[in-house]
Amino acid sequence: MIQVIWEYKVKTDQIEKFEEIYNKDGEWVRFFKKSRAYKKTELIVKDKENSIYMTIDTWKTLEQYELFIKTHQKEYKRLDNSCRKLTIEENEIGIFSEK
């Protein structure tokens, strides 16, 4: 299993919409569920006062994750671009694997 971790600084007036799109039933999860290798997404609040959130996407393998992103690149970019208006900053923390 691998986990892809992202950190977001969310615009305060967009928090509700951000939570709706990034939660366990949101648009990103519906997109990722097109892959059998996708397991789950966790949306956590790192710093509520400063609107800092993190997502943790769990996949079976790095290879399956990368293949999914590559083969669905157009849709991935469309969704990512539409979500940029919700955030001030977005950073990929990294991809981590179980030992």
mmCIF file as gemmi writes it, N, C-alpha and C atoms, coordinates in Angstrom:
data_model
loop_
_atom_site.group_PDB
_atom_site.id
_atom_site.type_symbol
_atom_site.label_atom_id
_atom_site.label_alt_id
_atom_site.label_comp_id
_atom_site.label_asym_id
_atom_site.label_entity_id
_atom_site.label_seq_id
_atom_site.pdbx_PDB_ins_code
_atom_site.Cartn_x
_atom_site.Cartn_y
_atom_site.Cartn_z
_atom_site.occupancy
_atom_site.B_iso_or_equiv
_atom_site.pdbx_formal_charge
_atom_site.auth_seq_id
_atom_site.auth_asym_id
_atom_site.pdbx_PDB_model_num
ATOM 1 N N . MET Axp A 1 ? 0.839 -1.183 0 1 0 ? 1 A 1
ATOM 2 C CA . MET Axp A 1 ? 0 0 0 1 0 ? 1 A 1
ATOM 3 C C . MET Axp A 1 ? 0.882 1.245 0 1 0 ? 1 A 1
ATOM 4 N N . ILE Axp A 2 ? 0.372 2.264 -0.673 1 0 ? 2 A 1
ATOM 5 C CA . ILE Axp A 2 ? 1.042 3.564 -0.637 1 0 ? 2 A 1
ATOM 6 C C . ILE Axp A 2 ? 0.03 4.621 -0.217 1 0 ? 2 A 1
ATOM 7 N N . GLN Axp A 3 ? 0.556 5.719 0.287 1 0 ? 3 A 1
ATOM 8 C CA . GLN Axp A 3 ? -0.291 6.864 0.636 1 0 ? 3 A 1
ATOM 9 C C . GLN Axp A 3 ? 0.293 8.11 -0.02 1 0 ? 3 A 1
ATOM 10 N N . VAL Axp A 4 ? -0.586 8.822 -0.723 1 0 ? 4 A 1
ATOM 11 C CA . VAL Axp A 4 ? -0.211 10.075 -1.371 1 0 ? 4 A 1
ATOM 12 C C . VAL Axp A 4 ? -0.772 11.193 -0.497 1 0 ? 4 A 1
ATOM 13 N N . ILE Axp A 5 ? 0.118 12.046 0.013 1 0 ? 5 A 1
ATOM 14 C CA . ILE Axp A 5 ? -0.301 13.06 0.981 1 0 ? 5 A 1
ATOM 15 C C . ILE Axp A 5 ? -0.128 14.456 0.388 1 0 ? 5 A 1
ATOM 16 N N . TRP Axp A 6 ? -1.214 15.238 0.481 1 0 ? 6 A 1
ATOM 17 C CA . TRP Axp A 6 ? -1.246 16.612 -0.002 1 0 ? 6 A 1
ATOM 18 C C . TRP Axp A 6 ? -1.632 17.538 1.145 1 0 ? 6 A 1
ATOM 19 N N . GLU Axp A 7 ? -1.094 18.758 1.109 1 0 ? 7 A 1
ATOM 20 C CA . GLU Axp A 7 ? -1.448 19.781 2.09 1 0 ? 7 A 1
ATOM 21 C C . GLU Axp A 7 ? -2.019 20.987 1.345 1 0 ? 7 A 1
ATOM 22 N N . TYR Axp A 8 ? -3.089 21.565 1.889 1 0 ? 8 A 1
ATOM 23 C CA . TYR Axp A 8 ? -3.778 22.681 1.253 1 0 ? 8 A 1
ATOM 24 C C . TYR Axp A 8 ? -3.997 23.814 2.244 1 0 ? 8 A 1
ATOM 25 N N . LYS Axp A 9 ? -3.762 25.015 1.798 1 0 ? 9 A 1
ATOM 26 C CA . LYS Axp A 9 ? -4.164 26.228 2.518 1 0 ? 9 A 1
ATOM 27 C C . LYS Axp A 9 ? -5.433 26.679 1.81 1 0 ? 9 A 1
ATOM 28 N N . VAL Axp A 10 ? -6.574 26.552 2.477 1 0 ? 10 A 1
ATOM 29 C CA . VAL Axp A 10 ? -7.874 26.79 1.863 1 0 ? 10 A 1
ATOM 30 C C . VAL Axp A 10 ? -8.319 28.233 2.105 1 0 ? 10 A 1
ATOM 31 N N . LYS Axp A 11 ? -8.906 28.832 1.081 1 0 ? 11 A 1
ATOM 32 C CA . LYS Axp A 11 ? -9.486 30.164 1.24 1 0 ? 11 A 1
ATOM 33 C C . LYS Axp A 11 ? -10.635 30.061 2.247 1 0 ? 11 A 1
ATOM 34 N N . THR Axp A 12 ? -10.679 30.962 3.19 1 0 ? 12 A 1
ATOM 35 C CA . THR Axp A 12 ? -11.673 30.85 4.266 1 0 ? 12 A 1
ATOM 36 C C . THR Axp A 12 ? -13.111 30.846 3.748 1 0 ? 12 A 1
ATOM 37 N N . ASP Axp A 13 ? -13.376 31.547 2.671 1 0 ? 13 A 1
ATOM 38 C CA . ASP Axp A 13 ? -14.738 31.573 2.137 1 0 ? 13 A 1
ATOM 39 C C . ASP Axp A 13 ? -15.043 30.358 1.25 1 0 ? 13 A 1
ATOM 40 N N . GLN Axp A 14 ? -14.077 29.445 1.101 1 0 ? 14 A 1
ATOM 41 C CA . GLN Axp A 14 ? -14.254 28.261 0.264 1 0 ? 14 A 1
ATOM 42 C C . GLN Axp A 14 ? -14.162 26.947 1.061 1 0 ? 14 A 1
ATOM 43 N N . ILE Axp A 15 ? -14.082 27.038 2.378 1 0 ? 15 A 1
ATOM 44 C CA . ILE Axp A 15 ? -13.897 25.84 3.215 1 0 ? 15 A 1
ATOM 45 C C . ILE Axp A 15 ? -15.017 24.831 3.01 1 0 ? 15 A 1
ATOM 46 N N . GLU Axp A 16 ? -16.241 25.276 3.005 1 0 ? 16 A 1
ATOM 47 C CA . GLU Axp A 16 ? -17.369 24.35 2.863 1 0 ? 16 A 1
ATOM 48 C C . GLU Axp A 16 ? -17.303 23.605 1.525 1 0 ? 16 A 1
ATOM 49 N N . LYS Axp A 17 ? -17.042 24.323 0.459 1 0 ? 17 A 1
ATOM 50 C CA . LYS Axp A 17 ? -16.941 23.714 -0.872 1 0 ? 17 A 1
ATOM 51 C C . LYS Axp A 17 ? -15.738 22.765 -0.941 1 0 ? 17 A 1
ATOM 52 N N . PHE Axp A 18 ? -14.606 23.187 -0.371 1 0 ? 18 A 1
ATOM 53 C CA . PHE Axp A 18 ? -13.411 22.347 -0.344 1 0 ? 18 A 1
ATOM 54 C C . PHE Axp A 18 ? -13.716 21.027 0.365 1 0 ? 18 A 1
ATOM 55 N N . GLU Axp A 19 ? -14.322 21.1 1.54 1 0 ? 19 A 1
ATOM 56 C CA . GLU Axp A 19 ? -14.644 19.889 2.301 1 0 ? 19 A 1
ATOM 57 C C . GLU Axp A 19 ? -15.597 18.994 1.522 1 0 ? 19 A 1
ATOM 58 N N . GLU Axp A 20 ? -16.519 19.587 0.805 1 0 ? 20 A 1
ATOM 59 C CA . GLU Axp A 20 ? -17.479 18.819 0.008 1 0 ? 20 A 1
ATOM 60 C C . GLU Axp A 20 ? -16.772 18.049 -1.112 1 0 ? 20 A 1
ATOM 61 N N . ILE Axp A 21 ? -15.829 18.673 -1.785 1 0 ? 21 A 1
ATOM 62 C CA . ILE Axp A 21 ? -15.142 18.055 -2.928 1 0 ? 21 A 1
ATOM 63 C C . ILE Axp A 21 ? -14.087 17.044 -2.485 1 0 ? 21 A 1
ATOM 64 N N . TYR Axp A 22 ? -13.427 17.298 -1.349 1 0 ? 22 A 1
ATOM 65 C CA . TYR Axp A 22 ? -12.299 16.459 -0.926 1 0 ? 22 A 1
ATOM 66 C C . TYR Axp A 22 ? -12.657 15.411 0.134 1 0 ? 22 A 1
ATOM 67 N N . ASN Axp A 23 ? -13.888 15.384 0.617 1 0 ? 23 A 1
ATOM 68 C CA . ASN Axp A 23 ? -14.228 14.408 1.658 1 0 ? 23 A 1
ATOM 69 C C . ASN Axp A 23 ? -14.37 12.999 1.084 1 0 ? 23 A 1
ATOM 70 N N . LYS Axp A 24 ? -14.687 12.045 1.937 1 0 ? 24 A 1
ATOM 71 C CA . LYS Axp A 24 ? -14.716 10.64 1.528 1 0 ? 24 A 1
ATOM 72 C C . LYS Axp A 24 ? -15.807 10.302 0.52 1 0 ? 24 A 1
ATOM 73 N N . ASP Axp A 25 ? -16.746 11.212 0.31 1 0 ? 25 A 1
ATOM 74 C CA . ASP Axp A 25 ? -17.791 11.005 -0.69 1 0 ? 25 A 1
ATOM 75 C C . ASP Axp A 25 ? -17.723 12.041 -1.806 1 0 ? 25 A 1
ATOM 76 N N . GLY Axp A 26 ? -16.641 12.81 -1.839 1 0 ? 26 A 1
ATOM 77 C CA . GLY Axp A 26 ? -16.526 13.931 -2.758 1 0 ? 26 A 1
ATOM 78 C C . GLY Axp A 26 ? -16.106 13.554 -4.167 1 0 ? 26 A 1
ATOM 79 N N . GLU Axp A 27 ? -15.956 14.591 -4.949 1 0 ? 27 A 1
ATOM 80 C CA . GLU Axp A 27 ? -15.654 14.426 -6.372 1 0 ? 27 A 1
ATOM 81 C C . GLU Axp A 27 ? -14.325 13.718 -6.618 1 0 ? 27 A 1
ATOM 82 N N . TRP Axp A 28 ? -13.312 14.003 -5.801 1 0 ? 28 A 1
ATOM 83 C CA . TRP Axp A 28 ? -12.022 13.324 -5.989 1 0 ? 28 A 1
ATOM 84 C C . TRP Axp A 28 ? -12.156 11.825 -5.735 1 0 ? 28 A 1
ATOM 85 N N . VAL Axp A 29 ? -12.88 11.456 -4.7 1 0 ? 29 A 1
ATOM 86 C CA . VAL Axp A 29 ? -13.061 10.028 -4.398 1 0 ? 29 A 1
ATOM 87 C C . VAL Axp A 29 ? -13.829 9.348 -5.53 1 0 ? 29 A 1
ATOM 88 N N . ARG Axp A 30 ? -14.864 9.982 -6.036 1 0 ? 30 A 1
ATOM 89 C CA . ARG Axp A 30 ? -15.617 9.389 -7.154 1 0 ? 30 A 1
ATOM 90 C C . ARG Axp A 30 ? -14.713 9.197 -8.373 1 0 ? 30 A 1
ATOM 91 N N . PHE Axp A 31 ? -13.819 10.143 -8.599 1 0 ? 31 A 1
ATOM 92 C CA . PHE Axp A 31 ? -12.863 10.02 -9.706 1 0 ? 31 A 1
ATOM 93 C C . PHE Axp A 31 ? -11.911 8.85 -9.468 1 0 ? 31 A 1
ATOM 94 N N . PHE Axp A 32 ? -11.298 8.801 -8.287 1 0 ? 32 A 1
ATOM 95 C CA . PHE Axp A 32 ? -10.336 7.742 -7.992 1 0 ? 32 A 1
ATOM 96 C C . PHE Axp A 32 ? -10.963 6.35 -7.979 1 0 ? 32 A 1
ATOM 97 N N . LYS Axp A 33 ? -12.241 6.254 -7.643 1 0 ? 33 A 1
ATOM 98 C CA . LYS Axp A 33 ? -12.913 4.955 -7.579 1 0 ? 33 A 1
ATOM 99 C C . LYS Axp A 33 ? -13.023 4.27 -8.94 1 0 ? 33 A 1
ATOM 100 N N . LYS Axp A 34 ? -12.637 4.962 -9.994 1 0 ? 34 A 1
ATOM 101 C CA . LYS Axp A 34 ? -12.594 4.336 -11.313 1 0 ? 34 A 1
ATOM 102 C C . LYS Axp A 34 ? -11.495 3.287 -11.37 1 0 ? 34 A 1
ATOM 103 N N . SER Axp A 35 ? -10.603 3.318 -10.389 1 0 ? 35 A 1
ATOM 104 C CA . SER Axp A 35 ? -9.51 2.351 -10.327 1 0 ? 35 A 1
ATOM 105 C C . SER Axp A 35 ? -9.76 1.345 -9.211 1 0 ? 35 A 1
ATOM 106 N N . ARG Axp A 36 ? -9.536 0.086 -9.52 1 0 ? 36 A 1
ATOM 107 C CA . ARG Axp A 36 ? -9.643 -0.959 -8.494 1 0 ? 36 A 1
ATOM 108 C C . ARG Axp A 36 ? -8.475 -0.882 -7.501 1 0 ? 36 A 1
ATOM 109 N N . ALA Axp A 37 ? -7.434 -0.161 -7.877 1 0 ? 37 A 1
ATOM 110 C CA . ALA Axp A 37 ? -6.257 -0.028 -7.014 1 0 ? 37 A 1
ATOM 111 C C . ALA Axp A 37 ? -6.447 1.034 -5.928 1 0 ? 37 A 1
ATOM 112 N N . TYR Axp A 38 ? -7.442 1.884 -6.097 1 0 ? 38 A 1
ATOM 113 C CA . TYR Axp A 38 ? -7.709 2.933 -5.125 1 0 ? 38 A 1
ATOM 114 C C . TYR Axp A 38 ? -8.409 2.33 -3.909 1 0 ? 38 A 1
ATOM 115 N N . LYS Axp A 39 ? -7.993 2.752 -2.714 1 0 ? 39 A 1
ATOM 116 C CA . LYS Axp A 39 ? -8.574 2.227 -1.484 1 0 ? 39 A 1
ATOM 117 C C . LYS Axp A 39 ? -9.444 3.242 -0.749 1 0 ? 39 A 1
ATOM 118 N N . LYS Axp A 40 ? -8.889 4.433 -0.465 1 0 ? 40 A 1
ATOM 119 C CA . LYS Axp A 40 ? -9.667 5.411 0.293 1 0 ? 40 A 1
ATOM 120 C C . LYS Axp A 40 ? -8.945 6.759 0.313 1 0 ? 40 A 1
ATOM 121 N N . THR Axp A 41 ? -9.693 7.777 0.742 1 0 ? 41 A 1
ATOM 122 C CA . THR Axp A 41 ? -9.135 9.104 0.973 1 0 ? 41 A 1
ATOM 123 C C . THR Axp A 41 ? -9.567 9.563 2.354 1 0 ? 41 A 1
ATOM 124 N N . GLU Axp A 42 ? -8.62 10.131 3.071 1 0 ? 42 A 1
ATOM 125 C CA . GLU Axp A 42 ? -8.913 10.743 4.357 1 0 ? 42 A 1
ATOM 126 C C . GLU Axp A 42 ? -8.678 12.242 4.219 1 0 ? 42 A 1
ATOM 127 N N . LEU Axp A 43 ? -9.625 13.034 4.692 1 0 ? 43 A 1
ATOM 128 C CA . LEU Axp A 43 ? -9.474 14.481 4.734 1 0 ? 43 A 1
ATOM 129 C C . LEU Axp A 43 ? -9.32 14.852 6.2 1 0 ? 43 A 1
ATOM 130 N N . ILE Axp A 44 ? -8.188 15.476 6.536 1 0 ? 44 A 1
ATOM 131 C CA . ILE Axp A 44 ? -7.943 15.856 7.919 1 0 ? 44 A 1
ATOM 132 C C . ILE Axp A 44 ? -7.602 17.342 7.993 1 0 ? 44 A 1
ATOM 133 N N . VAL Axp A 45 ? -7.895 17.909 9.153 1 0 ? 45 A 1
ATOM 134 C CA . VAL Axp A 45 ? -7.585 19.317 9.386 1 0 ? 45 A 1
ATOM 135 C C . VAL Axp A 45 ? -6.286 19.382 10.164 1 0 ? 45 A 1
ATOM 136 N N . LYS Axp A 46 ? -5.313 20.057 9.596 1 0 ? 46 A 1
ATOM 137 C CA . LYS Axp A 46 ? -4.022 20.219 10.267 1 0 ? 46 A 1
ATOM 138 C C . LYS Axp A 46 ? -4.063 21.422 11.203 1 0 ? 46 A 1
ATOM 139 N N . ASP Axp A 47 ? -4.678 22.508 10.727 1 0 ? 47 A 1
ATOM 140 C CA . ASP Axp A 47 ? -4.724 23.762 11.493 1 0 ? 47 A 1
ATOM 141 C C . ASP Axp A 47 ? -6.011 24.493 11.125 1 0 ? 47 A 1
ATOM 142 N N . LYS Axp A 48 ? -7.07 24.276 11.91 1 0 ? 48 A 1
ATOM 143 C CA . LYS Axp A 48 ? -8.384 24.85 11.608 1 0 ? 48 A 1
ATOM 144 C C . LYS Axp A 48 ? -8.329 26.376 11.557 1 0 ? 48 A 1
ATOM 145 N N . GLU Axp A 49 ? -7.609 26.977 12.471 1 0 ? 49 A 1
ATOM 146 C CA . GLU Axp A 49 ? -7.521 28.434 12.556 1 0 ? 49 A 1
ATOM 147 C C . GLU Axp A 49 ? -6.947 29.052 11.28 1 0 ? 49 A 1
ATOM 148 N N . ASN Axp A 50 ? -6.002 28.372 10.664 1 0 ? 50 A 1
ATOM 149 C CA . ASN Axp A 50 ? -5.368 28.875 9.45 1 0 ? 50 A 1
ATOM 150 C C . ASN Axp A 50 ? -5.842 28.174 8.179 1 0 ? 50 A 1
ATOM 151 N N . SER Axp A 51 ? -6.921 27.4 8.303 1 0 ? 51 A 1
ATOM 152 C CA . SER Axp A 51 ? -7.544 26.711 7.157 1 0 ? 51 A 1
ATOM 153 C C . SER Axp A 51 ? -6.567 25.798 6.423 1 0 ? 51 A 1
ATOM 154 N N . ILE Axp A 52 ? -5.784 25.018 7.166 1 0 ? 52 A 1
ATOM 155 C CA . ILE Axp A 52 ? -4.827 24.094 6.551 1 0 ? 52 A 1
ATOM 156 C C . ILE Axp A 52 ? -5.357 22.664 6.682 1 0 ? 52 A 1
ATOM 157 N N . TYR Axp A 53 ? -5.511 22.031 5.538 1 0 ? 53 A 1
ATOM 158 C CA . TYR Axp A 53 ? -6.042 20.676 5.45 1 0 ? 53 A 1
ATOM 159 C C . TYR Axp A 53 ? -5.018 19.763 4.799 1 0 ? 53 A 1
ATOM 160 N N . MET Axp A 54 ? -5.221 18.465 5.011 1 0 ? 54 A 1
ATOM 161 C CA . MET Axp A 54 ? -4.399 17.467 4.337 1 0 ? 54 A 1
ATOM 162 C C . MET Axp A 54 ? -5.31 16.361 3.817 1 0 ? 54 A 1
ATOM 163 N N . THR Axp A 55 ? -4.915 15.794 2.685 1 0 ? 55 A 1
ATOM 164 C CA . THR Axp A 55 ? -5.594 14.592 2.195 1 0 ? 55 A 1
ATOM 165 C C . THR Axp A 55 ? -4.573 13.465 2.162 1 0 ? 55 A 1
ATOM 166 N N . ILE Axp A 56 ? -5.057 12.274 2.461 1 0 ? 56 A 1
ATOM 167 C CA . ILE Axp A 56 ? -4.244 11.072 2.409 1 0 ? 56 A 1
ATOM 168 C C . ILE Axp A 56 ? -4.988 10.074 1.528 1 0 ? 56 A 1
ATOM 169 N N . ASP Axp A 57 ? -4.462 9.865 0.332 1 0 ? 57 A 1
ATOM 170 C CA . ASP Axp A 57 ? -5.065 8.929 -0.626 1 0 ? 57 A 1
ATOM 171 C C . ASP Axp A 57 ? -4.309 7.611 -0.551 1 0 ? 57 A 1
ATOM 172 N N . THR Axp A 58 ? -5.031 6.53 -0.342 1 0 ? 58 A 1
ATOM 173 C CA . THR Axp A 58 ? -4.413 5.213 -0.208 1 0 ? 58 A 1
ATOM 174 C C . THR Axp A 58 ? -4.683 4.386 -1.464 1 0 ? 58 A 1
ATOM 175 N N . TRP Axp A 59 ? -3.603 3.825 -2.002 1 0 ? 59 A 1
ATOM 176 C CA . TRP Axp A 59 ? -3.63 3.013 -3.222 1 0 ? 59 A 1
ATOM 177 C C . TRP Axp A 59 ? -2.902 1.699 -2.965 1 0 ? 59 A 1
ATOM 178 N N . LYS Axp A 60 ? -3.212 0.682 -3.761 1 0 ? 60 A 1
ATOM 179 C CA . LYS Axp A 60 ? -2.546 -0.623 -3.612 1 0 ? 60 A 1
ATOM 180 C C . LYS Axp A 60 ? -1.048 -0.525 -3.86 1 0 ? 60 A 1
ATOM 181 N N . THR Axp A 61 ? -0.664 0.049 -5.023 1 0 ? 61 A 1
ATOM 182 C CA . THR Axp A 61 ? 0.759 0.144 -5.357 1 0 ? 61 A 1
ATOM 183 C C . THR Axp A 61 ? 1.05 1.483 -6.033 1 0 ? 61 A 1
ATOM 184 N N . LEU Axp A 62 ? 2.299 1.865 -5.997 1 0 ? 62 A 1
ATOM 185 C CA . LEU Axp A 62 ? 2.738 3.077 -6.677 1 0 ? 62 A 1
ATOM 186 C C . LEU Axp A 62 ? 2.523 2.947 -8.188 1 0 ? 62 A 1
ATOM 187 N N . GLU Axp A 63 ? 2.834 1.802 -8.73 1 0 ? 63 A 1
ATOM 188 C CA . GLU Axp A 63 ? 2.703 1.584 -10.169 1 0 ? 63 A 1
ATOM 189 C C . GLU Axp A 63 ? 1.243 1.747 -10.617 1 0 ? 63 A 1
ATOM 190 N N . GLN Axp A 64 ? 0.311 1.209 -9.841 1 0 ? 64 A 1
ATOM 191 C CA . GLN Axp A 64 ? -1.105 1.322 -10.201 1 0 ? 64 A 1
ATOM 192 C C . GLN Axp A 64 ? -1.591 2.765 -10.075 1 0 ? 64 A 1
ATOM 193 N N . TYR Axp A 65 ? -1.128 3.465 -9.067 1 0 ? 65 A 1
ATOM 194 C CA . TYR Axp A 65 ? -1.469 4.877 -8.895 1 0 ? 65 A 1
ATOM 195 C C . TYR Axp A 65 ? -0.95 5.688 -10.086 1 0 ? 65 A 1
ATOM 196 N N . GLU Axp A 66 ? 0.312 5.515 -10.41 1 0 ? 66 A 1
ATOM 197 C CA . GLU Axp A 66 ? 0.915 6.268 -11.519 1 0 ? 66 A 1
ATOM 198 C C . GLU Axp A 66 ? 0.24 5.947 -12.852 1 0 ? 66 A 1
ATOM 199 N N . LEU Axp A 67 ? -0.117 4.688 -13.075 1 0 ? 67 A 1
ATOM 200 C CA . LEU Axp A 67 ? -0.799 4.302 -14.3 1 0 ? 67 A 1
ATOM 201 C C . LEU Axp A 67 ? -2.175 4.963 -14.385 1 0 ? 67 A 1
ATOM 202 N N . PHE Axp A 68 ? -2.89 4.983 -13.284 1 0 ? 68 A 1
ATOM 203 C CA . PHE Axp A 68 ? -4.204 5.625 -13.264 1 0 ? 68 A 1
ATOM 204 C C . PHE Axp A 68 ? -4.094 7.108 -13.605 1 0 ? 68 A 1
ATOM 205 N N . ILE Axp A 69 ? -3.162 7.798 -12.961 1 0 ? 69 A 1
ATOM 206 C CA . ILE Axp A 69 ? -2.983 9.229 -13.212 1 0 ? 69 A 1
ATOM 207 C C . ILE Axp A 69 ? -2.603 9.466 -14.674 1 0 ? 69 A 1
ATOM 208 N N . LYS Axp A 70 ? -1.734 8.636 -15.19 1 0 ? 70 A 1
ATOM 209 C CA . LYS Axp A 70 ? -1.298 8.786 -16.589 1 0 ? 70 A 1
ATOM 210 C C . LYS Axp A 70 ? -2.449 8.545 -17.562 1 0 ? 70 A 1
ATOM 211 N N . THR Axp A 71 ? -3.214 7.494 -17.354 1 0 ? 71 A 1
ATOM 212 C CA . THR Axp A 71 ? -4.287 7.154 -18.293 1 0 ? 71 A 1
ATOM 213 C C . THR Axp A 71 ? -5.517 8.053 -18.139 1 0 ? 71 A 1
ATOM 214 N N . HIS Axp A 72 ? -5.638 8.748 -17.015 1 0 ? 72 A 1
ATOM 215 C CA . HIS Axp A 72 ? -6.764 9.663 -16.777 1 0 ? 72 A 1
ATOM 216 C C . HIS Axp A 72 ? -6.272 11.109 -16.626 1 0 ? 72 A 1
ATOM 217 N N . GLN Axp A 73 ? -5.153 11.397 -17.281 1 0 ? 73 A 1
ATOM 218 C CA . GLN Axp A 73 ? -4.496 12.69 -17.117 1 0 ? 73 A 1
ATOM 219 C C . GLN Axp A 73 ? -5.397 13.875 -17.465 1 0 ? 73 A 1
ATOM 220 N N . LYS Axp A 74 ? -6.164 13.771 -18.525 1 0 ? 74 A 1
ATOM 221 C CA . LYS Axp A 74 ? -7.025 14.88 -18.948 1 0 ? 74 A 1
ATOM 222 C C . LYS Axp A 74 ? -8.081 15.19 -17.877 1 0 ? 74 A 1
ATOM 223 N N . GLU Axp A 75 ? -8.739 14.162 -17.393 1 0 ? 75 A 1
ATOM 224 C CA . GLU Axp A 75 ? -9.768 14.357 -16.363 1 0 ? 75 A 1
ATOM 225 C C . GLU Axp A 75 ? -9.144 14.816 -15.04 1 0 ? 75 A 1
ATOM 226 N N . TYR Axp A 76 ? -7.976 14.277 -14.713 1 0 ? 76 A 1
ATOM 227 C CA . TYR Axp A 76 ? -7.263 14.682 -13.5 1 0 ? 76 A 1
ATOM 228 C C . TYR Axp A 76 ? -6.951 16.181 -13.546 1 0 ? 76 A 1
ATOM 229 N N . LYS Axp A 77 ? -6.404 16.63 -14.655 1 0 ? 77 A 1
ATOM 230 C CA . LYS Axp A 77 ? -6.053 18.051 -14.792 1 0 ? 77 A 1
ATOM 231 C C . LYS Axp A 77 ? -7.288 18.941 -14.735 1 0 ? 77 A 1
ATOM 232 N N . ARG Axp A 78 ? -8.374 18.499 -15.371 1 0 ? 78 A 1
ATOM 233 C CA . ARG Axp A 78 ? -9.612 19.275 -15.341 1 0 ? 78 A 1
ATOM 234 C C . ARG Axp A 78 ? -10.11 19.456 -13.919 1 0 ? 78 A 1
ATOM 235 N N . LEU Axp A 79 ? -10.149 18.372 -13.165 1 0 ? 79 A 1
ATOM 236 C CA . LEU Axp A 79 ? -10.62 18.429 -11.782 1 0 ? 79 A 1
ATOM 237 C C . LEU Axp A 79 ? -9.67 19.245 -10.917 1 0 ? 79 A 1
ATOM 238 N N . ASP Axp A 80 ? -8.388 19.028 -11.079 1 0 ? 80 A 1
ATOM 239 C CA . ASP Axp A 80 ? -7.39 19.771 -10.307 1 0 ? 80 A 1
ATOM 240 C C . ASP Axp A 80 ? -7.493 21.268 -10.59 1 0 ? 80 A 1
ATOM 241 N N . ASN Axp A 81 ? -7.611 21.642 -11.848 1 0 ? 81 A 1
ATOM 242 C CA . ASN Axp A 81 ? -7.718 23.06 -12.209 1 0 ? 81 A 1
ATOM 243 C C . ASN Axp A 81 ? -8.988 23.685 -11.653 1 0 ? 81 A 1
ATOM 244 N N . SER Axp A 82 ? -10.089 22.948 -11.651 1 0 ? 82 A 1
ATOM 245 C CA . SER Axp A 82 ? -11.343 23.497 -11.127 1 0 ? 82 A 1
ATOM 246 C C . SER Axp A 82 ? -11.286 23.693 -9.613 1 0 ? 82 A 1
ATOM 247 N N . CYS Axp A 83 ? -10.439 22.944 -8.935 1 0 ? 83 A 1
ATOM 248 C CA . CYS Axp A 83 ? -10.328 23.045 -7.478 1 0 ? 83 A 1
ATOM 249 C C . CYS Axp A 83 ? -9.33 24.116 -7.033 1 0 ? 83 A 1
ATOM 250 N N . ARG Axp A 84 ? -8.513 24.587 -7.927 1 0 ? 84 A 1
ATOM 251 C CA . ARG Axp A 84 ? -7.496 25.59 -7.566 1 0 ? 84 A 1
ATOM 252 C C . ARG Axp A 84 ? -8.108 26.881 -7.023 1 0 ? 84 A 1
ATOM 253 N N . LYS Axp A 85 ? -9.319 27.203 -7.44 1 0 ? 85 A 1
ATOM 254 C CA . LYS Axp A 85 ? -9.965 28.428 -6.969 1 0 ? 85 A 1
ATOM 255 C C . LYS Axp A 85 ? -10.351 28.347 -5.487 1 0 ? 85 A 1
ATOM 256 N N . LEU Axp A 86 ? -10.28 27.151 -4.921 1 0 ? 86 A 1
ATOM 257 C CA . LEU Axp A 86 ? -10.648 26.95 -3.521 1 0 ? 86 A 1
ATOM 258 C C . LEU Axp A 86 ? -9.487 27.165 -2.557 1 0 ? 86 A 1
ATOM 259 N N . THR Axp A 87 ? -8.276 27.168 -3.105 1 0 ? 87 A 1
ATOM 260 C CA . THR Axp A 87 ? -7.09 27.188 -2.242 1 0 ? 87 A 1
ATOM 261 C C . THR Axp A 87 ? -6.173 28.369 -2.541 1 0 ? 87 A 1
ATOM 262 N N . ILE Axp A 88 ? -5.37 28.683 -1.542 1 0 ? 88 A 1
ATOM 263 C CA . ILE Axp A 88 ? -4.315 29.682 -1.677 1 0 ? 88 A 1
ATOM 264 C C . ILE Axp A 88 ? -3.022 28.983 -2.064 1 0 ? 88 A 1
ATOM 265 N N . GLU Axp A 89 ? -2.868 27.776 -1.516 1 0 ? 89 A 1
ATOM 266 C CA . GLU Axp A 89 ? -1.638 27.011 -1.731 1 0 ? 89 A 1
ATOM 267 C C . GLU Axp A 89 ? -1.955 25.524 -1.692 1 0 ? 89 A 1
ATOM 268 N N . GLU Axp A 90 ? -1.197 24.756 -2.475 1 0 ? 90 A 1
ATOM 269 C CA . GLU Axp A 90 ? -1.36 23.301 -2.55 1 0 ? 90 A 1
ATOM 270 C C . GLU Axp A 90 ? 0.024 22.692 -2.689 1 0 ? 90 A 1
ATOM 271 N N . ASN Axp A 91 ? 0.355 21.734 -1.826 1 0 ? 91 A 1
ATOM 272 C CA . ASN Axp A 91 ? 1.679 21.112 -1.87 1 0 ? 91 A 1
ATOM 273 C C . ASN Axp A 91 ? 1.57 19.602 -1.707 1 0 ? 91 A 1
ATOM 274 N N . GLU Axp A 92 ? 2.231 18.871 -2.598 1 0 ? 92 A 1
ATOM 275 C CA . GLU Axp A 92 ? 2.309 17.431 -2.421 1 0 ? 92 A 1
ATOM 276 C C . GLU Axp A 92 ? 3.405 17.178 -1.383 1 0 ? 92 A 1
ATOM 277 N N . ILE Axp A 93 ? 3.021 16.589 -0.267 1 0 ? 93 A 1
ATOM 278 C CA . ILE Axp A 93 ? 3.973 16.271 0.794 1 0 ? 93 A 1
ATOM 279 C C . ILE Axp A 93 ? 4.86 15.108 0.355 1 0 ? 93 A 1
ATOM 280 N N . GLY Axp A 94 ? 4.226 14.117 -0.268 1 0 ? 94 A 1
ATOM 281 C CA . GLY Axp A 94 ? 5.001 12.987 -0.76 1 0 ? 94 A 1
ATOM 282 C C . GLY Axp A 94 ? 4.175 11.742 -0.895 1 0 ? 94 A 1
ATOM 283 N N . ILE Axp A 95 ? 4.821 10.711 -1.387 1 0 ? 95 A 1
ATOM 284 C CA . ILE Axp A 95 ? 4.206 9.392 -1.533 1 0 ? 95 A 1
ATOM 285 C C . ILE Axp A 95 ? 4.961 8.46 -0.586 1 0 ? 95 A 1
ATOM 286 N N . PHE Axp A 96 ? 4.213 7.834 0.3 1 0 ? 96 A 1
ATOM 287 C CA . PHE Axp A 96 ? 4.791 6.983 1.345 1 0 ? 96 A 1
ATOM 288 C C . PHE Axp A 96 ? 4.301 5.564 1.166 1 0 ? 96 A 1
ATOM 289 N N . SER Axp A 97 ? 5.159 4.61 1.488 1 0 ? 97 A 1
ATOM 290 C CA . SER Axp A 97 ? 4.762 3.203 1.367 1 0 ? 97 A 1
ATOM 291 C C . SER Axp A 97 ? 4.932 2.51 2.706 1 0 ? 97 A 1
ATOM 292 N N . GLU Axp A 98 ? 4.146 1.446 2.865 1 0 ? 98 A 1
ATOM 293 C CA . GLU Axp A 98 ? 4.259 0.64 4.076 1 0 ? 98 A 1
ATOM 294 C C . GLU Axp A 98 ? 5.54 -0.159 4.032 1 0 ? 98 A 1
ATOM 295 N N . LYS Axp A 99 ? 6.088 -0.415 5.174 1 0 ? 99 A 1
ATOM 296 C CA . LYS Axp A 99 ? 7.308 -1.225 5.274 1 0 ? 99 A 1
ATOM 297 C C . LYS Axp A 99 ? 7.001 -2.663 5.131 1 0 ? 99 A 1
